Amino acid sequence: MKPVEIERNVYWVGALDWNVRDFHGYTTNKGTTYNAYLVVDEKIALFDTVKEPFKSDLIQKIGQVVGSRQVDYIIVNHVEPDHSSSLPAIMEIIKPKKILCTPMGKNKLLEHYHREDWPYEEVKHGQMISLGHKTVKFIEARMLHWPDAMFSYLVEDRLLISSDAFGQHWCTSERFDDEVDPSELMKHATKYFANILLLYSPLVKKLIGTITQLGLEINMIAPDHGLIWRGSPSKIVQAYDTWSDQKPKQKALIIYDTMWHSTEKMAYAIGQGLTEEKISVQLLDLKSNHRSDIMTEVLEAGALILGSPTLNNGMLPSMADMLHYMRGLRPQNKIGAAFGSYGWSGEAVSLINQEMEEMKIKIVDPGMKIKHFPTQKDLETCEELGRKIGNALNEKA
Ligand code: FEO
């Protein structure tokens, strides 16, 4: 794909990765993009680079835009290797006069590439530089989602180059939000937030406040992954504002795994009870649903009901994996309960309860375990548990 002029003299020069399917534990079912942007003015500035295997794409695109002119600055908004691992090769070829980054960005570049000789220049929050007709303002975005992160705002164009924030892991031939199905776009943006930014919700809130305080008018948001928000940049900012509140909906997830279908039967019965209380329910078998897709549903769920039979005095490995992943992302404002079948020792329910307590999920019932196959009465008790959780969720609302 050739460079795309996204604004006058501002070019997308990134790379399309159609086939990546795993992003350290997150399934990228439709690939991703590594977006880099080139601003051509009296000075030329490149904003971020691409993942190393795509360095030739980037080099070719830069050449197509600038010809024999020199790139003056490389602005590193984020050092994670999907945006910087082609930097050593790019540095050799284009030899910019400066690498502009945050102080933490300089540390991270040194820790990754061990090049003391590169021409670093640290920039501060709020600092501006002129490229000629265009001015760049730097906005610190610490811990969104790395300590080095910053945004770059093109003042005259009202264009926010937003690093990882507002991105999506979705590879398309289109470059803009107004060229694709908006509902699919929001699905990818939701998954991205739930799996990458959820634990930083308070900082997302703060950053949106900073953007408002600075009075930045935004015509376009150009993230480092996925589509550029041209048609409706306010839509994604509003969505981040809402998601970072982590306000629960009347929605329950029954997340479970099963050995001989007993825990599964319990899941269905609990679901029946919840439905009777008018709660929207999703049953998510861990064998059929990837942890990162489940996490997307967790974002707006009010209740998490977690089921596992006992295996070797513990929970099934799939549930341990899910809980470990979820704990790292720190979902807030949930209620929960545990359930599962057992044969003789039956530790899974209490172990899941411990995990929920550590995540500050409010446990509304000590949980339910049944021995081997459930009786009709057991299933009726599961339905009752579902109604109890549904009532608790309704009261919370
Ligand atoms: Fe897309 Fe945090 O790198």
Residues whose N, C-alpha, C, O or C-beta is under 5 A from the ligand:
A	BS01	FEO	E80 D82 D164
